[in-house]
Every structure is written in C-alpha cells, then in structure tokens.
Amino acid sequence: MSKVTMGLGLALTFGVGCGAGIGASGFVAPPARAATSPVQWDYSCFTEQDMSVLTDKANQMGAQGWELASTAGMTEKYWRDFV
C-alpha cells in the first residue's frame, strides 16, 4: 500500500471518528446531582461484656429500626434516619 493511500485512509478514519463523536454527544447521560437536603442520622453506641446481653440489645435495636453500622470487640455502633 502506498504512503498516499495510507494517509488518505487515516484521514478518512479520523474524520469518521470525529463525526461519530459529535453525533454521539446527544446520548450522554446528564451528571448526577446531590440531594438538596442531606439525610441526617441518629447514632447509638454501647459496650457489653456479656454476649447474650449484647445479642438481646442488638435484637431490640433492630426492632426499633436501627441498623448495625460497625462493631469493635464488644462495642456496637448503630444508626438510623433522623426523624
């Protein structure tokens, strides 16, 4: 293949790619926007040495709508939407 033919092929490919990019810009999703009022959270932490008491407390918290956020040893941290 001659250098002229290869150059024309590359130019044509470049032109088609640019045209496709311009045409495809209408299909781009709009950027996501953050909520205007962020969620506020209630927090509750407790430490217990007795595993059965810890389990009972965890069940009570779950029944009240609290979510377990983290644990560290025998300490548990819970959170829920602030209402």
C-alpha atoms as an extended CHARMM CRD file, in Angstrom:
* protein
*
        83  EXT
         1         1  MET       CA              0.0000000000        0.0000000000        0.0000000000  PROA      1               0.0000000000
         2         2  SER       CA              1.4060000000        3.3960000000       -0.8900000000  PROA      2               0.0000000000
         3         3  LYS       CA              2.0120000000        6.1580000000        1.6130000000  PROA      3               0.0000000000
         4         4  VAL       CA             -0.5850000000        8.3690000000       -0.0860000000  PROA      4               0.0000000000
         5         5  THR       CA             -3.2970000000        5.6780000000        0.1690000000  PROA      5               0.0000000000
         6         6  MET       CA             -2.4040000000        5.0030000000        3.8150000000  PROA      6               0.0000000000
         7         7  GLY       CA             -2.5150000000        8.7540000000        4.5860000000  PROA      7               0.0000000000
         8         8  LEU       CA             -5.9040000000        9.1400000000        2.9390000000  PROA      8               0.0000000000
         9         9  GLY       CA             -7.2160000000        6.0860000000        4.8170000000  PROA      9               0.0000000000
        10        10  LEU       CA             -6.0310000000        7.5050000000        8.1440000000  PROA      10              0.0000000000
        11        11  ALA       CA             -7.5500000000       10.9210000000        7.3680000000  PROA      11              0.0000000000
        12        12  LEU       CA            -10.8580000000        9.3100000000        6.4050000000  PROA      12              0.0000000000
        13        13  THR       CA            -10.8670000000        7.1730000000        9.5630000000  PROA      13              0.0000000000
        14        14  PHE       CA            -10.0950000000       10.2400000000       11.6850000000  PROA      14              0.0000000000
        15        15  GLY       CA            -12.9230000000       12.2060000000       10.0410000000  PROA      15              0.0000000000
        16        16  VAL       CA            -15.4460000000        9.4070000000       10.5410000000  PROA      16              0.0000000000
        17        17  GLY       CA            -14.4060000000        9.0660000000       14.2000000000  PROA      17              0.0000000000
        18        18  CYS       CA            -14.7980000000       12.7960000000       14.8210000000  PROA      18              0.0000000000
        19        19  GLY       CA            -18.2120000000       12.8050000000       13.1800000000  PROA      19              0.0000000000
        20        20  ALA       CA            -19.3590000000        9.8390000000       15.2570000000  PROA      20              0.0000000000
        21        21  GLY       CA            -18.1520000000       11.5340000000       18.4370000000  PROA      21              0.0000000000
        22        22  ILE       CA            -20.0930000000       14.6950000000       17.6850000000  PROA      22              0.0000000000
        23        23  GLY       CA            -23.2420000000       12.7270000000       16.8490000000  PROA      23              0.0000000000
        24        24  ALA       CA            -22.9680000000       10.5450000000       19.9540000000  PROA      24              0.0000000000
        25        25  SER       CA            -22.7440000000       13.5200000000       22.3290000000  PROA      25              0.0000000000
        26        26  GLY       CA            -26.5550000000       13.6330000000       22.4290000000  PROA      26              0.0000000000
        27        27  PHE       CA            -26.6250000000       10.1940000000       24.0680000000  PROA      27              0.0000000000
        28        28  VAL       CA            -24.5750000000       11.1510000000       27.1320000000  PROA      28              0.0000000000
        29        29  ALA       CA            -26.3670000000       10.8760000000       30.4890000000  PROA      29              0.0000000000
        30        30  PRO       CA            -26.6710000000       14.1340000000       32.4170000000  PROA      30              0.0000000000
        31        31  PRO       CA            -24.4750000000       14.4600000000       35.5300000000  PROA      31              0.0000000000
        32        32  ALA       CA            -25.9640000000       13.2890000000       38.8060000000  PROA      32              0.0000000000
        33        33  ARG       CA            -26.8850000000       15.9770000000       41.2910000000  PROA      33              0.0000000000
        34        34  ALA       CA            -26.7540000000       15.6580000000       45.0610000000  PROA      34              0.0000000000
        35        35  ALA       CA            -29.9570000000       15.9420000000       47.0550000000  PROA      35              0.0000000000
        36        36  THR       CA            -30.7530000000       19.4230000000       48.2500000000  PROA      36              0.0000000000
        37        37  SER       CA            -31.3410000000       18.2790000000       51.8320000000  PROA      37              0.0000000000
        38        38  PRO       CA            -28.8990000000       15.5910000000       53.0060000000  PROA      38              0.0000000000
        39        39  VAL       CA            -30.0920000000       12.7830000000       55.2560000000  PROA      39              0.0000000000
        40        40  GLN       CA            -29.4090000000       13.2890000000       58.9420000000  PROA      40              0.0000000000
        41        41  TRP       CA            -28.6440000000       10.3200000000       61.1970000000  PROA      41              0.0000000000
        42        42  ASP       CA            -29.1660000000        9.3430000000       64.8340000000  PROA      42              0.0000000000
        43        43  TYR       CA            -26.2930000000        7.3530000000       66.3550000000  PROA      43              0.0000000000
        44        44  SER       CA            -26.2030000000        4.9900000000       69.3170000000  PROA      44              0.0000000000
        45        45  CYS       CA            -23.2120000000        3.0970000000       70.7110000000  PROA      45              0.0000000000
        46        46  PHE       CA            -22.9410000000        0.6530000000       73.5720000000  PROA      46              0.0000000000
        47        47  THR       CA            -20.4320000000       -1.7820000000       75.0510000000  PROA      47              0.0000000000
        48        48  GLU       CA            -21.3590000000       -5.0050000000       76.8290000000  PROA      48              0.0000000000
        49        49  GLN       CA            -19.1680000000       -7.7990000000       78.2020000000  PROA      49              0.0000000000
        50        50  ASP       CA            -21.8930000000      -10.4740000000       78.2190000000  PROA      50              0.0000000000
        51        51  MET       CA            -22.5700000000      -11.8400000000       74.7170000000  PROA      51              0.0000000000
        52        52  SER       CA            -26.1870000000      -12.8040000000       75.4870000000  PROA      52              0.0000000000
        53        53  VAL       CA            -26.9500000000       -9.2620000000       76.6810000000  PROA      53              0.0000000000
        54        54  LEU       CA            -25.2180000000       -7.8910000000       73.5840000000  PROA      54              0.0000000000
        55        55  THR       CA            -27.3760000000      -10.1310000000       71.3660000000  PROA      55              0.0000000000
        56        56  ASP       CA            -30.5810000000       -9.1110000000       73.1350000000  PROA      56              0.0000000000
        57        57  LYS       CA            -29.6800000000       -5.4280000000       72.8130000000  PROA      57              0.0000000000
        58        58  ALA       CA            -28.8850000000       -5.8850000000       69.0970000000  PROA      58              0.0000000000
        59        59  ASN       CA            -32.3010000000       -7.5100000000       68.5300000000  PROA      59              0.0000000000
        60        60  GLN       CA            -34.0370000000       -4.6530000000       70.3680000000  PROA      60              0.0000000000
        61        61  MET       CA            -32.2030000000       -2.0500000000       68.3080000000  PROA      61              0.0000000000
        62        62  GLY       CA            -33.1300000000       -3.8120000000       65.0620000000  PROA      62              0.0000000000
        63        63  ALA       CA            -36.7990000000       -3.9740000000       66.0810000000  PROA      63              0.0000000000
        64        64  GLN       CA            -36.7100000000       -0.1830000000       66.6300000000  PROA      64              0.0000000000
        65        65  GLY       CA            -35.3640000000        0.4590000000       63.1100000000  PROA      65              0.0000000000
        66        66  TRP       CA            -31.6710000000        0.8600000000       63.9560000000  PROA      66              0.0000000000
        67        67  GLU       CA            -29.0430000000       -0.5300000000       61.5570000000  PROA      67              0.0000000000
        68        68  LEU       CA            -25.7620000000       -2.0030000000       62.7840000000  PROA      68              0.0000000000
        69        69  ALA       CA            -23.0620000000        0.3110000000       61.4200000000  PROA      69              0.0000000000
        70        70  SER       CA            -19.9150000000       -1.2060000000       62.9480000000  PROA      70              0.0000000000
        71        71  THR       CA            -18.5270000000       -3.4260000000       65.6660000000  PROA      71              0.0000000000
        72        72  ALA       CA            -15.2200000000       -3.3750000000       67.5220000000  PROA      72              0.0000000000
        73        73  GLY       CA            -14.7620000000       -6.1300000000       70.0630000000  PROA      73              0.0000000000
        74        74  MET       CA            -17.8130000000       -5.9830000000       72.3090000000  PROA      74              0.0000000000
        75        75  THR       CA            -18.8340000000       -2.4540000000       71.1900000000  PROA      75              0.0000000000
        76        76  GLU       CA            -21.5630000000       -1.9240000000       68.6210000000  PROA      76              0.0000000000
        77        77  LYS       CA            -22.4940000000        1.2620000000       66.8020000000  PROA      77              0.0000000000
        78        78  TYR       CA            -25.9630000000        1.7550000000       65.2930000000  PROA      78              0.0000000000
        79        79  TRP       CA            -27.5510000000        4.4260000000       63.1110000000  PROA      79              0.0000000000
        80        80  ARG       CA            -30.9650000000        5.3070000000       61.6920000000  PROA      80              0.0000000000
        81        81  ASP       CA            -32.5860000000        8.1520000000       59.7710000000  PROA      81              0.0000000000
        82        82  PHE       CA            -33.1510000000       11.1840000000       61.9440000000  PROA      82              0.0000000000
        83        83  VAL       CA            -36.8790000000       11.8860000000       62.0770000000  PROA      83              0.0000000000
